[in-house]
Amino acid sequence: MKTTPSEVLTTLRDYIRWAASRFAEAELCFGHGSPTALDEAAALVLHTVHQPYNLADTYLQSVLTLTERQAVIDMIDRRINERIPAAYLTHEAVFAGLSFYVDERVLVPRSPIAELIEQRFSPWVDEEQVVRILDLCTGSACIAIACAYAFADAYVDAVDLSDDALAVAKLNVAKHQLDDVVTLYQSDLFKELPDDVRYDVIVSNPPYVCLEEWEQLPAEFHAEPDMGFKGGISGLDIVLRILVDADRYLAEQGILIVEVGSSAETLQTAFPDVPFYWLNFERGGDGVFLLTAEQVSQYNELFLAAL
Ligand SMILES: C[S@@+](CC[C@H](N)C(=O)[O-])C[C@H]1O[C@@H](n2cnc3c(N)ncnc32)[C@H](O)[C@@H]1O
């Protein structure tokens, strides 16, 4: 007689291993925070049985109840059948070691910028001098909130154009009890920000995917809001506008950090004389540049001419 998975699989470890095999067999895409099928399986299985993502290894031998086994199997089936990022099933994403609420209204937090925030943008700023930070294109507000934790004395402004994204950002600001520190703006980039404000750090993970690349992205990415990806034909429409306008909003010793991902080469080719500093990441990721306020100002006319 044929056995069912819940008859032969008993422990958390069994279900994580089995889910990973099913995910690999189904050729799912893992670009949303879990780099491998095993990581994604662990995240989903642990969440389903209400355990933290970093549960100590000793508990992986725990035997699941029959009800838990069915709930885990249902969750694994949904991930395979619906082809949406795991975070949309769990409504949770971890970014810079912090937990964020997510749903289909925002991109799943996964920017390598998390690592820079954890290092407090060292050695690029004098930590003590950072009093104002701007997160442009904030989505779930993951970057803004992580910055607020990293710079306890700073105020953070966070901007998005999308009503939907801002609704999720608001939930996360409240979840982290940062209403007095993080201010949300509905704005087309800098447009609705006060004219006289100057930021020590402007950080952004804007839409930067070119049209051709966007059309070829796997199903999981198409479950996320288009507005989070599309940067026009070249991918650089929004990035260029940031490069032009940042000049007016950066403090004298300020820095601009922008993720441009796969559009890095296009950007560097478009501006061969601009010394974009491409940051390195220990945990993986690339395509994030840094410019000082002085450089942003020096090359302003060049950026303006390309708009
Ligand atoms: C790549 S997502 C980044 C979200 C978040 N910062 C993160 O790292 O997960 C880009 C965000 O930019 C927002 N956006 C797109 N165009 C914008 C604009 N013109 N002004 C402000 N925000 C914009 C989108 O709504 C989306 O939330």
The ligand as an ORCA input file, in Angstrom:
! r2SCAN-3c Opt
* xyz 0 1
  C      12.937     48.138     -5.490
  S      11.568     48.678     -4.498
  C      12.478     48.920     -2.985
  C      11.683     48.791     -1.742
  C      12.545     48.804     -0.472
  N      13.354     50.000     -0.359
  C      13.423     47.575     -0.394
  O      14.658     47.688     -0.488
  O      12.883     46.467     -0.242
  C      11.331     50.296     -5.155
  C      10.225     51.133     -4.528
  O      10.226     52.397     -5.211
  C       8.916     52.902     -5.286
  N       8.886     53.913     -6.348
  C       8.829     53.716     -7.688
  N       8.847     54.896     -8.329
  C       8.949     55.866     -7.382
  C       9.024     57.287     -7.425
  N       9.012     57.953     -8.596
  N       9.104     57.976     -6.262
  C       9.123     57.307     -5.079
  N       9.046     55.956     -4.965
  C       8.964     55.259     -6.101
  C       8.075     51.655     -5.536
  O       6.734     51.865     -5.156
  C       8.802     50.604     -4.656
  O       8.199     50.530     -3.393
*
